[in-house]
Amino acid sequence: MHLFFCSLRCVVRRGRAEQDRPRVMSAPLPLVVHEARGQCFRGPVKVMIACPLPQQVSMQLTKLWIQSLGGTYQKHVGSTTTHVCIEPSQYYSSSHDVRTARARNIVLVTLGWLEDSYALGRFVDSCDYDLAALCAHAAPLRGCVIAFTSSYPRSRGVPGFKLVEEHIVNLGGICDQASEPIHTLTHLCATEEEIRHQGIYVKNVLHRAKSDEDKAFHLVNHQWLVECLRQGRRGEEDLDVLSLTW
């Protein structure tokens, strides 16, 4: 008898647990808003990736992001493509996919749109990532003279830093990687450890910056530049500042 009541209590508890457990609803079709074009539609999101990927992100991972949000990955731009992820520097590119996307008024966004969509669990509005709007503004890095140390994270499969330098220039900035910078730098991107140990290159840069205190100088970690290039706009230096005692 005691065993019977114990079993009954277990069944009741299990039944209550099932009632309390949130029900999994089938996901509706994602709502995609084209703010720049004043349109919105409910339908399948089909994404093509045309930009180089960060070292820690594989193409397989981006496909999983798209699929988990209810979208479809496309290898090439087609008649049903809704979004193409590119770097800001690729907006005026002569590549077939980018030219086709622009001709068909397909939304060209930075990879940040997909990354942030996955983080939030839904396809987010594209207006903050739409390169048609971003590229219409003045070059966001104009007036910035930027250098970065060799520990800057490279894109997967891209040797050297030529692509990074090109992106800086395409956004209106100057990249000065000379061992003794020709220009007075406005930004040095490095790691905390590199600033603590101050190798020859870092010492040269800091000495030049100290001797020209009339000009603003920002000592930031690499993430600042990564985000600038990812989003196609100048980020807030205060969020990634590195401490330094002269």
N, C-alpha and C positions, 0 to 999 in steps of 0.2 A: 504493500500500500504506500509506504514511504517513497519507494522508487517511482511509483505511478505519479505522485504529486510533484516530485522533482522533475520528471519528464514533462509534465504539464506546464510547470513554471518556465521551463526552457523554451517550450513551444510558444508560450505567450510572449516571452521576451523577444524571441526571434521575430514574431509577427509584428510587435511594436517597432522593432528596429527596421523592418522592411518598410513600414509606414513612414517612419521618420527620415529614411534615406531619400535624398533628392532624386527626382526622376530625370533620366537623361532624355532630353527632347531631340528630335531630329533637327539638324541645323538648317535654317532657311537659306535660300540662295543669298549670297552676299550682296549688299547694296553698295554699288560703286558710284562715287560722286565725282564728276568732272567739273570742278569749280571754275577752272579757267575757261571752259566752254559753256558754262551755264546749263549743263545737262546732268541728269542722273538717270541711271537705269538699274534695274534689278536683273541680274543674269550672271552667267558663268564668267569668272575672271580667268583670263589666259595670259600668262606671263612669259616673256622671253628675256633671258639674261645675256646682255652683250658687254658687260663691264668686267674688268679683272677682279677676281675675288681676293679678299684678305687671306693671309696664310692659314688662319685657323678655320676658314670656311671652305668647304668643298662644294662642287656642283651638285653632288648627291644630296648634301644637306639642304641646299636651297630648294631642290625639288621637293624634299620632305616638308619644308616650311610651306610651300605653295599648296601642296596636297592636303596638309593638315588644316589649312584654312578654307578648304573647299574649292580651291582653284586648280588650274591645269598648267603644267609646264610645257612650253613650246620651244623646240630647238631653233626654229627660224621664225621670222616675222611672217605672219599669214593674214588672210582676210578676216580671221576671227580674233586676232591678237588684241588685247585690251591695254596691256602695259608692257613697256620695255625698260629694263633697268640698265642705265649707262652711267659713266662718270661725266661730270660737268664738261670736262675737256673734250668729250666725244660728241657733244651736241651738234657741232658743225662738221662732224667727221664725214668723210666720203664713203664710209663703209656701206655696203648694200643694205644691211638691216636697218641702220639708222636713217638712211635716206628714204627707205620705203616707209618706215614708221612716221617720219615727218610728213611725207606726202599724203599719208592716209589719216593724218591727225590722231595717231595713236599716242596715248599719254607716255611721255618719256620722263622717267623718274630716277632718282638716285637709289642705290641699293638700300639706303637707310629706310626707304618706304617699306620694303619687304621685311627688313630686320625689325622695325618698330611694329609692323603689323603682326608679325609672329609673336613678339613680346606681349602684345595686348590681346592676342587671340582672335583678331578680326582684321579684315582689310581696312586700313585707316584712310581718311580723306587724303587725296593726293596733292592738295594745293600747296602744302609746305615742302613738297619734294618735286613738284612739277618744274622741269628744267626750262620749259617754254617761258615760264614766269621768271625763274631765277636768272636765266641768261639775258633777259631783257633789261636787268638792272646793271648799274655800273659794276665794273670788275671788283668783286668784294675784297680782294687782297691788294688792291692798288695802294701804293705807299708802303707796303710791307717788304722788308728785305730780310729774307729768311734763310737760316742755315740749320742743318740738323746733323746729329752725330751718326756714326755708322751703325748704331744699335736701333735705328728707326726700322719698324716692322715692314718687311717687303711683301709685295703681292705674290701669291702663289705662282711659281714658274716664271717669274720675271727677274732676270739677273740685274744686279746693280740698281741704281736709283734714278736712271734717266727718266723713267715714267713719272716718278714723283716730281722731279724738277720741271718736267713739261706741264704737269697739272698746276703747279704753282704759277708758272708763267701764263698759262691759259686763263687763270683767274685774276690776272692783273698784277701779280707779285713779281719780285726778283728773287732768284735763288742764287746764293753766293756760297759755294762750297770750297773756295780756295783755302789753303792751309793758313794763310794770313789774309782774311777777307778784304777785298778791294773796297767794298762799301761799308759804311757804318751800319751794322745790323740793327734791325728793329726787333727781331725774334731769334732766339736760339732754342731749338728743341733738343732736349737731352733727357737723361735719367737722373734720379737723385744721386745714385752712386757715382756717375760721371762728374757731377758737380762737386761732390765731396772730395774725390781724388784729384780733380782738375789736371787732366793731362795737358800736353803742350797745346793742342788745338783749342781746348776750352779756355786755357789761360790766355791765349792770344785774343780770343773773342772778348772775354771779360775785360782784359786790359784796354782794348779798343773802346768798349762801351763805357768804361769808367772815365776814360780821357775825354769823352764827348758827352757830358752829362746833360747838355741842353736837349739832346734827342731822347725820345722815349725808347726804353729797351725792355723787352719782355723775355724773361727766362721761364720757359714752359716745358712741360713734359710732352712726349711724342703724341699723346692722345689728342692734344689741341690741334695739331696739324692733320692728324688722321681724320678728325671730325670735320675740319674745314674742307678737306678734299672730298670727303664722303658726302657732305651736305651741299657743297658748292657755295658756301658762304663763310664769312669770318665769324669765328666763335668768340665767346667771352674768355679773355686770357685769365681772369681771376679764378676761373674754375679749375685751371690746370697749372697754376703758378708753382714754380719751384723756389724754395727758400734759399737765400744766399747772404752770407755775411762778408762784406767787402774787407 
